[in-house]
Structure formats: C-alpha cells, structure tokens
Amino acid sequence: MIKMLAAVRRKPGMTHAEFLEYIEHQHGNIARAKPLSVKRYIQNHVIDCAFGVDSDVTYTKNFHRDSITELFFDDMSGLIHTFSDPYTQQTVGPDAKNFADLSNQAAQLMDEVETSHAGAASLKCKMMIFLKKNPTVHLDSFFTAWDLAHDAIISRHPNFQSVLRRHVRSRYLPEGDRVTAYFGPDITVYEGACSMWFENESDLSSFRQYQHSLFQQLSDEGIVVSSESFFVYVKEVVIMDLSQ
C-alpha cells in the first residue's frame, strides 16, 4: 500500500479550531461521499509543534502546519484514478480554498515501513517527524543515513526505545510528483517522514530527546536541512477506512 502525505496550513483569517472543524466535518464528508480508490483517509490534527531552528530566516516560510493528511491506496493506478476523476477535480479539490493556504503546501507520495507495532488503536499520543533532504545528497544515501542515525540514537536512549509503542517510517517516491500539483502551485517535498505512537503524554519528553538527536546528527552529517525539518504532536482522526 502507498500513501499521499500532505502537510496542510489553514487559510489566512481562519482560526486553528475553525480549520479543524471544517476539514473533519465538511471536507471529510465530501471525501466520504465518493471514496473512489482511497482505501484509508486519516487526518492528523496538530496539537503542538516546532518549526525551524535558532536564527532561522526560513521559519516564516515553513510555519506552520495545522493538519497532516494521509491518503492510502493499493497501488499507483488507484491513486492516479482518484486524482484524475472529475469528482476529485471538480468537487474535492476546489473545496480546499475554503480552508487551506494554497500558497505553499507540502505533499509527496510515500511508501511505509513499520518497524514496531503494539496495538496502536489504543494509543492516543502520536508524533510525526518530517525530514527535508539536503539537495546535494542522493536519495538512497539519505535513506541509508537516516536508518543508521535512527539505530545509533535508540541504542543511546534505551528509555526512548522502552516507551515507543509503534513506529512507521515513510519514504518519498518520486513517481508521485505528477499528481502533487493537485495540492497547489508551490509544493514542498519532505523526503522522509515517520509516525511514532506512545501510551502517555509523559513519554513525549523521551521523544524530544530522540528528535533533537536525530535532527542534530543528520544536520551535522550534511544529510538534512534542519531549518526546514519539523515535527508535530497530533490527534489522529479516521475519516474513512475501507481497507478491511
């Protein structure tokens, strides 16, 4: 299964609460009315987040994201069918102007690798990390460095490994670029993303230690642009699930 991952920012003049109310109940209903080839549609409503680094001049460009959309498909043909369908083109897509700032969206096609799973249905605390690859680094080298950094960091932080209940890593698939224009005229791509689930909010301090170490190591190695990478603490909302 593949997924389209989009980090969405609310349109000017709209509060965070108004935005979440609209995308869940109005936009969500529009999507449910005709699922097409979408197998699962998840909205990750942002509760808290951090963007940029100290003295970061690009901060205002990337700030902020209010929700992370995950659209799951069986394969590429299903994704193309959905995004080329008249219902998507004429109804679902145009509704974005009612809630989203289309001036700078982030969207990419990704596959998933699940490294741990422990009954995520009962887990309420979810964090998502977005990594922006250094443009000079080859995509395969980026994935390899990310793997090595993750393994090294969790070996140094056994407390983090003990509280992490589920971990899903998503990797950028360039073949999805032909449909990302659906999300707006200026699309930012994050080559790496991951989701992590925990049982308690108190576990999030361990996550912060991991996240800081990951950003620092990959930045020091010249693998990622830390000023354009970010993380969010979210509430996962299932709009529809037809995968069962």
N, C-alpha and C positions, 0 to 999 in steps of 0.2 A: 504494500500500500504506500502511496505517495501523498504528500500534502502541500497545499499552498499556504504559506505562512505570511501574514501581513500585520505590521505594527501600525495601528491607526491613531491618529490625533484628531481631537474634536475641532469643529469649525470655530472660527472666532465668534465671540458673543454667546457661546453656549457653556454652561457650567458642566463640570465633570459628571454630576448626578443626572443632569438632563440628558447628556450624551449617553450614559449607560442605560437609562430608562428607554431611550429611543432605539438604540441598536438591539437591545434584548427583545422588546415587545413589538416595535413597529417593523424594523428591518428584519428581525428574526422571523416574524410572521410571514413577511414577503418571501423569504427564503424557503420556509417550510411549505408554502403553498404549492411549490413546484420544485422538488429537490433535484430533478434531472439526474446526473450521475454522482452527485455528492453523497458519500456514504456516512460521513460524520461532519458536523459543524459545531465547533467549540468556540465560544467567546471567553477570553481571559480578561476579566475586568481588573484594571490596575488599582491596587490599594495603596501601594507605596513604590518608590523607585528612586534610582540615582542615575544621573547622566553626566558625562564629561569628567574632567579632572581639574585640578587647581590651575588657575590662569588659562583656562581653555577658551580660545576665541571662537571655537565652533559650537560652543554649548547651546546658543540660542537656535542654531540651525537644527539640532537634533532634539531639543527639548520641545515637547515632551510626548509621550505615548499614553493614551487613555485606555486602550484595549488591544489585545493581540488576537487576531482571527486565525483559526486553524480549520482548513477545509481539506477533508480526506477523500481520496479517490482510489479506485482499484488499480488504475493504470493511466498512462498518458492520454490514451484515446478518450477515456471518460472525462478527463479534465478539459481537453480541447472541445469535446461535445458540449460540456456545460458552459464554457466561456464564450462559445460561438452561437449558442442558442438564442433566438430572438427574445425569450423571456429574460435571460440574463442581460442582454444588450439593451433592451428597451424598458425593463422594469426594475430588476435588482440593481444593476449598475447605476442608473440615474438617481436612485434613491440616496446614494452616497452624499450628494450635495446637501441633503437635509441634516447631516450630522458630522461629516468628515472634512478636515482641511486637506484638500487635494493638492496643495502646493508642493508637498514633499512627503510622500508616503514611502514606506519600506515594505517590500514584498519579494518573495522568492519561492521557487519550487524546491522541496527538500524531501529526502528520504529519512528514515528513522532507524536508529539502533538502540534497542532497550538493553541496558546493562544490569539493571536490577528492578525487581518488581515484588511488591509486598502488599497486595490488596489496596490499590490506590483509590478505590471507590470510597473508602472510609477516611481518606487523608484530606485534610482541609487546607493545609499550608503548602502552597505551590510557588516556587520561584522560577523565573525564566531568565536566562543569560543570552545576550546577543553579542557575537564577536565579529568585528569588522576586520577583514584581512588586509594586511599591508599590500598595496597594489603590486609591489615588486616581487612578492612571494608567490610561487606556483601553488595552485590549489591543492595538489596532492601533498606538497610539503607542509602546507598549512594544516591539513588534517592529521598528518603524522606528528607534527609538533604539538598539536592540541592533545592527541592521545597520550603522548609522553608526559606532557605537563600535568594532565589530569592524574595519571598514575603516580607521578612523583609527589604531587601535593597531598593526595589522600593517604599516601604512606607516611607523610609527615604529620598528618592531622587525623589520628585514629578516632578522636571524638566526633569528627565530622562523618566519617565512614559509619560510625555506630548509630547515628541518628538519621542518615539518609535512607529513606524507605523505597523510593523509586527514582530512577534516573533514565531519561530518554534524551538521546543526542540526535540532532537533526543536521544534515549536511546538504549544502547547496548543490542543486542540479541545474547546470547552465541551460539545458534544453527547455526549461520553463520560461526563459526570457521572452519568448514570443507571445505569451499571454499576460505578462505582468503589467503591460501598458493599460490594462483594464482598470488598475488601481489609481491611475493618474499620469500626468505628463512628466513628472520628475521622480523617478523611482530609485530609492536607495536599496542596495542589496547587502545583507549580512550573511556571510558565507557559512558561519557556524552559529547554531543556537542549541540550547539544551533546556530541558524542564526537570526540576527536582522537587520531590514531594517529601514533606516531613509531617510528623504527628502533632507537634506542638509549636506555638509561636516562639517559645524559649529556645527551640532548636535553630532559629534563624541567625543567632549570633555565630554559630559554627559555620553556617553558610557564608556569612560575611567574611570570615577568615579565609575560607576556601576561595571565594570570589576575588578578594583582594589579591591573594597569592597568584591566582590564575592570570588576572589582568597584568600583574607586575611581571611575572615570568615571561609571558608571551610578548609583552611590550619590550622588555629588556632584550629579548632574542630577536626583535625586529619582525615578529610574526603578525602581530595585530596592531591596529591603531587604537590605543586605549581611550583616547579622547572621543572616539566615535563608537565605542562599545558601551553597552549599558546592561542593567538588569532591572527586573520588575518583580514585585510581590503581587500576586493576583488571586482573584476568586474565579474558579473555573465554572463556567455556565454552559451546560449542554443544550444547544438549540435543537439539534436532532441527531439521532443515532440510528442509522439503517444498516449498520454493519453486522448485526447479529442475524 
